[in-house]
């Protein structure tokens, strides 16, 4: 079975648990996924089965959309509900409740959290520092520094504000940490700030309406390859494919951008990945 699926991962279930359940349902051993997120979050989880796991690195991962709730009266070391939460003092909560408005917070967000910015990821994360996850170094009380990253927040808007709850929608680039947005907002407002709920609603063109629930999973409802690689599927005659399978490049003139990766499709499954250099199809991978 070579297929792609989208699963709407429930809260408090790890990606590993989802994969284990799908292995049981499908009777397949080789299943992989992209785009892991925090266990408390819900999100679009992209699944590849059997040989299609070889294609995971070719999936567009640039833009992601999130809907999340920031609480502006508490703080936590992980910037979410996964570590103990402490209230800010009552005087600060009272001041924030009486003075913070939707328009004021939106102005702060628009000024500080749009377009290309630098962001420091949380220490409670899977980022590796000296070959060890930052999360594990933090839990073992090791002293280290998280380096800032260049990210891009392409869209961000407040959906609803009712102190202390702030619900936000954002479209961001890869490597963006929503928890760090909550922390950085707290540093500006000094009201506290951590993520209470987090939902990844879209990855590139893969949205929740394409997802299945794990409980009602149907193996017949796979993603069409044309949806995963729109405009990048090509079919080749048997003689050309034989050359490609023997790692021989083939002269092929067509109107594709240079060095574009293309996916050979035999109307049943993707069989090869090739690269186009204006003159030749160059074999890159067999599936």
N, C-alpha and C positions, 0 to 999 in steps of 0.2 A: 504494500500500500504506500504510494507516494502521493501525499496530499498535504494541503495547508488548511488550518482551522483558526478561527478566532474564538476565544473563550472570555467571558466576562468573569474575571476572578473575584470570588467573594472576599469580604474582609476576614482577616485572621486565619487565612489559609495560605501557606507558602506556595511559591511556584513549584517547588519539588513535590508537594502534595498533589497539586493539579496534574503534573506529569505522571505520577504514580497511578492516579485514578484513571487517566486516559490509557495508560499501558494495559490496565486491567480490562477496560471497556473495549479496546481495539484489539487486544491480543498481540500487540507489537512491542518489541523491546527497545527500538531506536526511535525515540521521540525527543525533540528539543524545542527550545523556546527563545524568544528575544525579549528584551526590555523588562527586566526584573524591577520590582518596586517594593516598598516597605510592606511587611505582612499585614499591617492594619488597614492598608489601602485597598480599594477596588480598582480594577483597571482592565483595559484591553490587553489580553495576553495572546501573542501570535505563536501558533504551534506549527511545527513541521514534523512530518512522519516519514520514517525510513530514509530513503536516499535524499529526500528533500531537505533533510537536516544540513546537507552540504551547501544549501542555498541561503541559509540564514544570514550569513554575512553580506549577502547581496541585497537584502531587503532595505528599502529606504527607511532611515531612522532619524531624519533631520528634525521634523516638526512634531511636537506633541501638544495636546490640549488637556488642560486639567480644570476641574472644579474642586475647590477646597475651602474649608472653613478654618479661619484663624480665630483663636480666642485671645482677647486683648486684656485679660485680667490674671493670667497664669503664666508661669515659665517652667521649662523643663530642660534638662541637660541635652536631650536628643532633639529638642525643638518640636516634639510631638508627644503622643500619649504613651509612648513605649518606655518611658522612664518616669519616676515620681514627679508629680506636678506640685508646684508651690504657688500659692496666691501672692500677688503683690500686695502691699499694705492697703488698708481700707481707705486711707486718705487719697491715695493715687487712684484707686478704683472710683471713688466718688467724683474726683475731678474729671477723670476721663469720661464718665457717664454723662456729666453735665456739659462738657465742652466739645467732645469729639462729634463731628458731623460727617455725613457721607461725602459731601463736597470737599471738605478739608482733607480727608484721608485719600480721596481720589486724586487731589492735587499732589499730595506727597508721593503717591504711587506713580503718577504720570511723570513726575520730575526725577524720581530716583530709580524706577524699575521699568524703564522702557529702552528698547533698542539694545545696542551692544554695551554691556557693562561687565565689570569684574565681580566675581562672587566667590566667597570662601565656603566650600562644602562643610557639612557637619562632621565632627569627629566620630559621631555614631553613624558610620557609613561603611560600605564595602570597598571604598578606595584603598588601594594598597600603598603603604608607606614602608620602604625598605623590605618589600616582599611580604608584608604582613598587613592584614586588614586594619584600617584605622579603628574600627569598632573593637577589635580584640585588644589593640594597644591601649585604647581608652579604658576598657574594663580591667586591664592589668595595671592601670595607673602609670603607664609609661609617658614620659614627657616628649612631645613632638609637636610640630607645627603643620597645619594644613595650608597649602599654598593656594592662592587665588586662581580662578580659571576665567577665561573669556567666554561669556555666554551671550545669548541674545533673547530678549523678551519681546516678541513681535506684537503681541496684543495682551492687554491686561485691563480688566474692568471690574468694578464692584457690582455684584448681583444684588446683594442685600446687606444692610448694616443695622443691627439692633444690639447695641452694646450689651455684653462683650463680644457678641458673635459677628464676624465679618466674613461674608461669603464672596469668593472671588473666582473669576474665570480668567485663565491665562493660556496663551499660545507661546510656547518657548522652544528653544533649540535643544539639541542633544546636550547632555551633561548638566542641565539646569536642575538645581535642587529646590523644590518648593518649600521645604522646611527652612532653607536658608533665607528665602524671601520673608517668611514669617519672623525669623530672628532679626533680620536687617530692619524690618519695619518696626519691631520692638525697640531697636536701638535708636531709631529716630523719634518715636512717639514716647518712649519710656513708660509704656502702659502694660508691659508684658506682651507675649506673643508666641504661640505655638500652634501647630496644626492639629486640629481635632479630627477632621475627616478629610480624606483625599481620594479623589476619583479621577483616573486618567480616562478621559472620554474619547480621545482620538489620537491615533498615531498616523501621521501622514494622511492618507485617505481612508484608513481603517477606523471606522467609528463603531460605537456601541450597537447601532442597529444591525450590524453585520455579525454580531457576537451570538454565541450560544451560551446557555447556562450549563454548568457542569452536570447538574442533576438530570437534565433532560437532553443530554448530548446525543446527537444523531450523526453517525459516521457518513451519512449520505449528504450532509450539508457542508461540504468542503468549499473552500474558496477557489474560484476559477483562476487559473494561471494568468489569464489576461488582466485580471484585476490586480494581481500581485506585481506583475511586470508589464504595465500597460504600454503598448507600442514597442516593446522590446523582444517579442517572440518572433522567431523566424522559422521557416521550414526549409529543409535542404533535401535535394535528391539523394538517393542511396549512394551514388558514386562520390559525391562531395562529402557526404557524412563519413564514408569509409576513410577518406583522406584525413578528415578531422580526427577520427578515432585513432588514427596512426600518428597523430601529433604533427601532421603536415599542414602548413598554411595553404590557403586556396585563394586565388585571385578572384575578387568579388567587388564590383563597382556598384555602389548604391548611395543614396542620399542620407547617410547617417553621420552624426558628428564623430570626429576623430577620437579614437581610443574608447569608444562606447562599448559597453559590455552588452552582448546579445545572448538570448537564450533559445537554443535549438529545441523546437517543439514538434513532436511527431503526431500531433492530434490526439495523443493519449497521455503523454507526460513529457516533461523537460528532460532531455538526454545529455545536453552539453552546454557549457558556457564558452563563448568565443568573444574575442576582442576585434573590433573593426578599426583599421588604421588608414582608411581611405582607399587602399588598394587591395588589401588582403583580409580574409577572416583568419585569425590566429587562434588556435585552440588554447583554452586556459584550464578547463576542468571537465572531467566526465562525471556524470551523475549516476 
